[in-house]
Amino acid sequence: MSRTITLFFSLITLLLYSCQSNKSITADGTDVTSPQDDLSNALLWEISGNDLTTNSFLFGTIHMINSEDYFLPEGTLSAIDKSERMVFEIDMAELSDPMKLMPIMQKAYMKGDTSLQDLLSDEEYKSVEAHFSDMGLPVFFLERIKPMFLSVFASGDFDPDDLNTGAVKSYEMEFAAMATSSGKSTGGLETVDFQIGLFDEIPYRVQAQMLLEAINAADTEDDTFKALIQSYKDQDITALYRMMQEDESVADFEDILLVKRNKNWIPQMKTMMTEQTTFFAVGAGHLGGPYGVINLLKEEGYKVSPIIAI
């Protein structure tokens, strides 16, 4: 079960940081990269106003991080203590039910009889085959898996057992454990089935090219992931947002993977905040930008304030 959860969080990390482009494109073709004031360097934000009887909280996570880099900004434990409910992108309780997860994980396979070899040139396929062979993963067993799933393992940044050994931590799993120990309820803004289904929105050939890019980055010791972790440790959500504007390869899918999801979350958050003091924990890549959760909440009339140590 732990390996399945590890895989799932790896996939979500991929969703957050591989859907990058030079400009944000919405469904109607509008360029939304208009100038915006930089947000304060903070992962923890307090939500007030709009006749809320109690304030709620918003925290930007990174789904998996090396244990030595894991930290909680000052005020986080206090915010959790004040909250009656913790809400994630998906309810962590849903991940604890293997009967629900196993059928969903079957969606990792491509539809029909499409194979990885169908999507790549002979030279490209040999490159992928050599890379996974060096990792001890025969490509024969990976042929039918959607390329974006394979991209998770291409970089080698995390081993599937790292969560078990303690080498890697998940903010969501840490927060969920806190909720359980304190008797708080939990909830989700999406379902596992929905998030896995996002992979179907990107054509397999595009996914295959993303896999090649991930392998090339790993083989050339790309420092992008290190820069991402440093920006997270700096709590620089504006830098994280800007990092998501650098790769042109999947510009057409940013609306699907980020913008629409953020917009779908706002009505749910509004309802939840009126019911209970809520601690929302979502990927930090969702916080910044014109259509980030912080800006969308402000447009709804809420005051969203950074909690910064003095």
Summary of the structure (lengths in Angstrom):
residues: 310
radius of gyration: 19.3
end to end distance: 41.2
largest distance: 62.1
contacts: 966
relative contact order: 0.25
helix: 54%
strand: 13%
